[in-house]
Amino acid sequence: MRQFFAKFRRWKMRRMLAKHAIPHDLWKMVTEKIPLLSGLDPVEMAHLRALSAWFLAKKSIHGAQGFEVTREVQVCIAAQACLLILHLAACRT
């Protein structure tokens, strides 16, 4: 039964990532502006991109005092927020 739920969670995550994918051009443009991300390897960047897409699918971001939150700003916020939990799963093992 545990195996079933693990497969279901993976299927659900793949489905969500396909539906809420961050376009490559946008991801590249945003991540190049964040110096902290330059030290990540390609695998870590791919994981961060997936976490960021999940974050944006689950959360809503609103501007204050008339600030317009563009898609670029949303991706920038998501990448920085998810950087904090990038290796969280590895710490549990």
Phi, psi and omega in degrees: 000321179299322180296321179300313181294325177295316178296320179297317179298318178296317179298316181296320179293316178299319180296315179295318180295324178292322183284324185244033182298146175269122180304142184303314181300316179294315180300315181296316181298316182289314184291333177291339180273352182251102184302328180301330185278350183293339180273358181276143177277171183301325179293317178295321178296320178295318178295318178298320178296318178294316178297321180294320178296318177298315179303312182292330178288330185263337186243156173242141183240126182236143178277154177252152176052043176083003179291127180271121180271106179276171178298324178297317179294319179300314181294322178297315178296315181297316181298317181290323178292318183283342175301327180294333183248013185304317183253018183298316181296326179291332181285337182285336184277000000 
